[in-house]
Amino acid sequence: MIDLSPAVLAVLFVAGALAGLIDAIAGGGGLITVPVLLGVGLPPQFALGTNKLQSTFGSASAMFHFVRAGAVDLRQALAGICWTAVGAGIGAFTVQQIDPGFLKRCIPFLLLAILCYTIFTPKLGAEEARPRLPKAVFYAVFGLLLGFYDGFLGPGTGSFWVLALMLGLGFDMRKGTGYTKVFNFVSNAVSLAVFLAGGHVLLWAGLVMGAGQALGARAGARLVIRKGTRFIRPVFICSVLAVTAKLFYDR
C-alpha cells in the first residue's frame, strides 16, 4: 500500500510545481520528481510511469504558453513531432524489454561534454545562426534519436534538444527552449501511453503532481519569454551540471 494522505499529496504538488518551473526554463525537473516519487514509496517502474504522467502536464503547459506567445510555430515542427513520437514509442517499449544499464552509464559523459561546450562557447545561442542541416534530415535523425532516449531513459533530454536545435538548425537559446518543450511533450505523452498500457502509472499521484507541474511550467515559460537568453543560459548550465552530477553519483 502507498501512502497518499493529504500531507503526501501536498508534497507531491509542491515538488511538481518546482520541477515544472525548472523544466520550462532549462530542463532537469526529473531530478526532483523521480526521487520524490520513490521517496513516498512507489516501486521504480511506477515512479517512472507516474513521472511521465506528471511531466506530460508540465510540458503541455509550457508548450501551450510558448505557442500562444508566438515563440513556436507548430507547423514548422511537424516533422520533428512525428519522428519524436515514433522514437519515444520504440524507446518506452524497449526499456521494458532490456536492461538500460549501458546507456545509463554513457549519458553522464555526454552531458559533461554539453556542459563544457556550453561554458566554453559563450556566444552559443545568443542569436540565431544559419542552419547546418536541412530540417527534414535534422528532425528525422534527432527526432528518432532523442525521442527514443526520452522514452527509454530520459535524464537530460531537454538539454540534448536545446543544444541540437542551436547547432543543427541555428536557433537561439530562447527559441530552442520553446521548441524543446514541444518535443518533450510529444515524447512524454507517447511514453505515458506505453506505461499506461503496462499498468505502471499511479493516477492520483500523477494527477496531483501534474497540477503543480502545469502551474510551475507556465511561470517558467513566462520567465523565458520575458528574460531571454541571458536568463536561460546560467539556469541551463546549472541544470545540466546538476543532472550530470546526479547521474555520475548514481553510477
Steps between C-alpha positions, in 0.01 A plus 500: 500500500624850412427791734301767314396703804431874460850577628662273240283644223604852608867400475438356153325818387784726619763271346311505170474881502872545567594243238268661246661840556851362452404277207338785305815710532780251448390139560603270783174494697520120518780542755229618737197293406644150463677500843183640661284229343745234615511663842125470556520127433439443128687206346750609228282404203202687648720801582612518135148454362342748744778747426406487131141587590589804708772620259249483213296768678804721544627471144147556365459816710839638395443410135160671498648818647785510247258441209256764623786750538604439137838351601417164337334417168360147521479472122876549478549227762265241343774274365677508836176418680440193281853361525516567875174311552635198313829507692331539839263210437789272406707617798222454759428152366868403489577610857245248624677221312872555572736635766568873438820484705748551214329814372466631854877470547573692176261795544694685777800532270285641218345752738845595627602570140191723454584686821861566394399602147237744630735656757789543256279630218350810664332628183321170433127568474537875549339558160368296211748362247489324164375140519767234456254227398182493289194484726383169355832332573539662842156397626525146360832443678451687827125437529558125489814509712385734776142370494638149552726618781219683682275196481783266596672691784438877498745701719644796311269471197418872509869591508571276201212655304600861573860440392393304191260775389763771550772311313290326234236761414673815625235586762584741779464362854159658557352355183672167558348481848151562361525232231654260751180515705301389193715192450511432875121498505480259207750251646342527846149439367599203283711347779211550743269305271744209498539506881121517540465196278749323727302599812791695654335836574354611836231739379424703814864571576568591137196728473584693817861546391377588152290786636811639670705441184255696288516802730879491532552449128277795417704726728827367357390554140405859580845562647669357189295718264547813711866459602650335190837333444697684772263356759478150349874440456606491869193295596570262211861454611397438863233253392738300281758504780245370751376222270858399414608493866195293597562245224869469587402453866256223405750308286 
